[in-house]
Each structure stands twice: as C-alpha cells, then as structure tokens.
Amino acid sequence: MTTISREEFEELVRHDAALLDALRACPDPKTAWETAERLAAERGYHLAPPPEKEALSDDELDHVAGGLDPALMAEQEINRYSWFVTLLRRLMGAEDENV
C-alpha cells in the first residue's frame, strides 16, 4: 500500500466522482477521517496521519488576533491596529481619518 498525504488524497477526490459522493455521504465529522482512510484503502492507499495540532505562541497569536483590545475590554473599544479593522478601514477608504 502506498502512503499518501491528505493533499494527495484530495487530488484523487477531485478526479473521482464516486469517491467524492462517498465522502459526502459520511454521516458526521467524527467519522470523516475513518471514512477517508477506508476509501483510500479500497483504492490501495494508506493515508498519512493528520499533523498534530499545536498552540500558537504569544507572538504568533498577536499577529492573528484582532477586534477588541483586551486592555480596554471594559469600554468595548475597537482595536484600530487589528488586521481586520485595518482591512475594513482600507476597504472603506477611512485609513487617513482619525476615527
């Protein structure tokens, strides 16, 4: 049996309508991986296990967190420097305003 990654399996699914239908018929997310493993095995493949999850470091979290400034949560002030607020301000043309 050949071991393939999740990405390689996804490529197989894109080109096999029967495989896609079988995955869509999976009853719930908890059994989805087992279903994918079984379907891959039926086609002569072994799926490599999914990568382990790991927590973000504080520095990584600072780069992806946004919205409310935790230091100002009592006042519910929006953090102007979050990526999401910056994106919205750019899209609305309000980047130069002192809002």
N, C-alpha and C positions, 0 to 999 in steps of 0.2 A: 504494500500500500504506500502511495506517495503522500508525504505530509505537505499540506498547502496552508497558506495563511488565510485569514478572513478576507483580505482584499482579493486574493486569487479565487476564493470561493464566490465572492460577489461577482467577479467577472464571468464565472461559469453560469451563475444565475441569470445574468443579463442576456446570455445567448441560449438559454434553455427554458422555454415557456412552461413546460411540465414541472420543472424544478421550482420555478417562481410560484406557480399555483400551489404546489405542495407546501411551500414556506408560508404563503398567505393563509393557508388553511390551518396553520398552527394555532391551537386553542388559546394560548396565553404566553406572555413574555417569559415566564419562568421555565417553560419547556422549549423555548425557541432554540436555545443552543443545542439541546439534546436532539431536537428535530433536525437541525442543520448537520450535526455530526452523523446522524443516521442516514440522511440523504446523501451526504458526501461519501460515506462508507459504501452505500449501494452503487456508487459510481467509481469505486476503487481509490478513494482519497481518505486521508486522515487529517482532520482539522487541527492545526496547532492551537494550543490553549490560548484564550484571550489574555492580553497583558494584565498584570496586576495593577490595581488602582493604587495611587499614592496621593497623599495630601499635598496641596500646594504650600510652598514656603511663604513666609510673610511677604517677602519681596515680590514673588510671583502673584500673590493674592492682591497686592497693591496695584498691580498692572491691570487686573481684570475686574476688580471691584469698582462699583460706581453707585451713583444715586445719592443716598443720604450720607452726610458726613457724620460719622459716629460721635465725634466730639460735640456736635450740635444737634443730636437727635431730639433733645427736649423741644427745641424750636422748630424741628422738622424743616431745616434749611436744606436746599438742594446743593450738593457739592458741584460747584461750577467746573471743577477740574476733572470730573469723571469722564471716561471715554464716551459714554452715552450722551451726557449733556453736551459735551464738545461737538459730537456729531450732529445733534439736533440743532445746536446754535449755528453751525456751519450751513446746514440744510435750510434753515430759516433766514439766513443772512443776518443773524444777530450777533456775529462774532465780535464786532467792534463796539457794540452797545454795552453800557455799564448796567446790565440788568441783574 
